Amino acid sequence: MIRSELLQALHKDNPELRADEVEQVVDIFFDEIAQRLAEGGRVELRGFGAFSTREREARSGRNPRTGETVAVPSKRVPYFKAGKEIRERLNKA
């Protein structure tokens, strides 16, 4: 699902909201998650999962085009851990 499909589905389920209102809600939702992660926090959506960040150590990589060794700095990356309910739905028999 892409963002526009999500907006259409939300608008279909909530016809009392204008399309721009639905888009504003989705923007706020994603902006709040991104802001919390940028602050080093964690976002937990019960029944769905938890977003957090993890630290990646600095390492040496390789430029695939030239084969040259390149220094890759340490960085924080987003991490998602699925909740129990969503894992169970994915693994239904």
C-alpha positions in Angstrom: 0.0 0.0 0.0 1.3 3.4 -0.9 0.4 6.7 0.8 -2.3 7.7 -1.7 -4.0 4.3 -1.3 -4.0 4.8 2.5 -5.6 8.3 2.0 -8.3 6.9 -0.3 -9.1 4.1 2.2 -9.4 6.5 5.1 -11.5 8.9 3.1 -13.8 6.0 2.0 -14.3 4.9 5.6 -14.8 8.5 6.8 -16.9 10.3 4.2 -17.7 13.1 6.6 -14.1 14.3 6.4 -12.8 16.2 3.4 -9.9 14.7 1.5 -7.6 17.5 2.7 -8.6 16.8 6.3 -7.8 13.1 5.9 -4.4 14.1 4.4 -3.7 16.4 7.3 -4.4 13.7 9.9 -2.1 11.3 8.1 0.6 14.0 7.9 0.4 14.7 11.6 0.5 11.0 12.4 3.7 10.3 10.4 5.3 13.6 11.5 4.7 12.8 15.2 6.3 9.3 14.8 9.3 10.8 12.9 9.7 13.6 15.5 9.7 11.2 18.4 12.2 8.9 16.7 14.4 11.9 15.9 14.4 12.8 19.6 15.6 9.3 20.4 12.2 8.2 21.7 10.0 5.2 21.0 6.5 4.9 19.5 4.4 2.0 20.5 1.1 1.2 18.7 -0.6 -1.5 20.8 -1.6 -4.5 18.7 0.5 -3.3 15.7 4.1 -2.8 16.8 6.8 -0.5 18.1 9.1 2.0 16.3 12.5 2.8 17.7 16.0 3.6 16.5 19.2 1.5 16.7 22.8 2.6 16.5 24.9 1.3 13.7 28.7 1.3 14.3 31.1 3.0 12.0 32.6 0.5 9.5 34.5 0.3 6.3 32.5 -0.4 3.1 33.2 -0.8 -0.5 32.3 1.3 -3.5 30.7 -1.3 -5.8 31.6 0.7 -8.9 35.3 1.2 -8.2 36.0 -1.4 -5.5 37.6 1.4 -3.4 37.3 1.1 0.4 35.1 3.8 1.9 34.6 4.8 5.5 31.0 4.6 6.5 30.2 6.7 9.7 28.1 5.5 12.6 24.5 6.4 12.4 21.0 5.9 13.9 18.5 3.9 11.8 14.8 3.3 12.3 13.7 -0.1 13.6 10.2 -1.7 13.7 9.2 -4.6 15.8 5.8 -6.1 15.0 3.4 -6.7 17.9 2.0 -10.0 18.9 -1.4 -9.5 17.3 0.0 -8.6 13.9 2.5 -11.5 14.0 -0.4 -13.9 14.7 -2.4 -12.5 11.8 0.5 -12.9 9.5 1.0 -16.5 10.5 -2.6 -17.8 10.6 -2.9 -21.4 9.5 
